[in-house]
């Protein structure tokens, strides 16, 4: 199955559990960078250097800096702007034909010319390979690509899709050199050839070294001489020590909520690390299987929605490094509302929960297992679920316990429908309400909880996808959120915040922490 960008819990929380990649090239010695070179540490690994495969935060960080897309998200923006293209626009009224004109003089870092042939090749290749850990799923609306000339690319879509420009502005839209990448299989040598602001100079198990691409033509202006990305393989304590010891300049993903809170509240005069907070559209949901003997009952799902105390979870478990979330579309994204707050309130309501159960004929305590996995959605997930179980049990209406299994088993069991109550995390591919709804409720959705609603799948999702004026979709997305709150196939829990910890003389990190999820190496500056 394709699990789309389901990532760790809030604020740089855990790294992914997948095995380490071995790579090529030399590795730099320890210590922070010199002469404008900046060293960034994170607990995530880079799972792939080939854009047809990677669909994880580490890989997309690499893609966004080494490869160009036709469009990109400038700092602080939610609307894509030209990057490798000088223009992209729909050339029909039905948002089914997108025509892009490339910048003149584009070259890959190896000196080869970048033309429309490379653009077509890149998309066709991703779709053809259809790697289970890759982004091909994002291009389900793509029918074919034509190239009238060396600078023109035309995307012909199967159905209207006004979000297609945002999709190709993401890491999934990375353009590769057709001479360097096989058409029907992944590149496996750990190298990457793109036309982005940086080149991948070396890539190994513990770090990747990036240098400024002298032949880059685009909108980015680099403010450093290069970046070394150091991997800490989910060792949060080691990452924190490296940051405080001056071995790295920036800690990006991996510090726990407690570490962030400690660093923010520190009054130590010798403390040379500064916490930078940014916005995020990362979310976490409880998923309820509507075919399960227990959570398949609407009264149970409504009772759960009445009892879960998000404010307490955010305070006690996450040290305020996340915000309570009361709908499936997070704050800061077009169309966000507070449907769950409006329906179930902001604090536990055991009397209403009891009424919901009784209305469904349930008079005994509800026995329920809350299923978690320890690393994939963050180190605090199991603790969070234990806190939720206690909230449910304290109501006197539930007899809840928590079980945790490794992610590989968890993934198989979710697909097999074995769980009634489980967790999903999500970081968007692009900052549009479509990316918080279609993947959850469309065909072959990532939740796999057997929930369908014809108004959502047959009307709201296709009609909003066709609307080029995204502001005009607000009413329909509001209706979608209200339906979900009424039928409770999922319960939104929190919206994350992004944090980075920086050393002295480091600036520009604030431009890397916005809802586009693009960590822009070129904005980082030292000295």
C-alpha positions, 0 to 999 in steps of 0.5 A: 500500500502507499502510505503518503507522507505519514511522518513523526509527531510534533516538532522535530520529533522522531526519525523514521524507523526504516533501515539506513541507506549506504552510500558513496563518497567521502564523509567530512570530519566532525565539527561545525562548518567553516567559511560559510559552510553550515552543518545541519543535524536531524534524526531522520535519514534520507531514504532515497536520492532518486525522486521517483522513490523518496516520499519522506521528510529527509528525501524531500529535503534533498530533492527540494535543494538538489532538483528543480521543479517547474514551480516552487513555493517561495518562503512564506507562500502557499501559492506556487510560483515559477522556478524552472518554468518562466510561466505555467498556466491552465490553457483551458477553462476546465483546468485539464490542460496546464502549459508550462514554458521553461526558462531559457538556458537551464542546465543540469549540474553536469553541464547538460541542457535541461529541456522539455524532454527532461520534464516529460521524462521525469514525470513519465518515469515516476509514474512508470516505476510507481515505486511503493515508497514514491510519489507516483500516487500524486499524479493519478489525474495525469493522462499524458504529457506533450512537448511542442518544442524544447521549452514547452511542456503541456500536461493533459489531465484525465479530470479537472485538477486545479491543484496540479500546479501545487503538486508539481511544485513539490518534491514529486515534481523534481526534474532529472536528466534523462541521460542520467536516470534509467526509465524503468528502474531506480538509480541506486548509486546514491548519487543525484544530478539535478539543476537546483541550487545545490549539488549533492557532493557526497552521500553516506550513512551518516551525512550528506554534503551539498555544494552550491550549484554554479550553473543554477538558474532560478529564483533562489539566492544562496547565502552560504557556500554549502550545507552538510546534513548530518544524520543522527538516526533517531538518537535524540540525545546525541543530536541535542549534545551535538547542538549544545557542543557546537558540533552542528550549527542547526538541529532541525528534525529530532529533538523531543518536545521536552528538549525544546521546552527545556531549551526555550525556558533556559536562563543559562547565560552560557546557553548559546543555542536559540530555539526558532519556532515556525508554522506547520501544517503537520497534523495527527489524527485518531482513525476509527475503523467503521467496520470494527465491532466496536468503533463501527458503532456511531455512538462509540465514535461520538462518545470518543469525540466527546471525551478526548481532551486535546488541551490536556494532551498538548499540555501534559504530553507535548509540552505545548509544542503542538496546538489542539486541532478541531478539524481535519484541515489545519489552521492556516490552510484555506477552508479551515473550520472548527467543526469538532469544537462546534459539535463536541466542545473543547473539554470532556463532556461525559454526560453527552458521551453517555447519551451517545452510547445509550442512543446506540443501545450501549449500556455496558462499559465499552472495551477498546484497544488503542493501537499505536506504533512507537517511532513512525509518528513520534516518540510521544505517541504511546504516551499520548495514547496512554493519556487518552486511555486514561481520559476514556477510563476516567469517564466510567464509560470505557475500559480502554488499554493501549498496545504498541507494535513495530511499524511494519506489523502495524502497517500490515494490521491496519491494511488487514482491518485488525484495528478499530482505533489507531493513529495516523500522522500527516505532513502535507505534500502541498499547502492546499485543503485538497491534500488534507481531504482527498488522501483521506476520503478519496479512492484508495485512501491512506486511512483504510478505515472502510469509511465512505461518504458519497457527498464527499467522494462523488461531489465535494472532492471532484468539484473542489479539485476543479475550482481554480479559485481556491478561495471559492472552495471554502464553503464546500470544504466547510461542508466536508469538515462538518460531515466528518465531524458528524460521522466521526471516521477520524478524530483530529488531535493536534497540529504541530509546530516546527522548530529548529535550534540554531547556534550563534551567528546563524540566520535565515532559519525562520524562512525554512519553517513554514506550511510549505514544509520546504527547508530552503538551504539557500536561506541559511547564513552564517556570520 
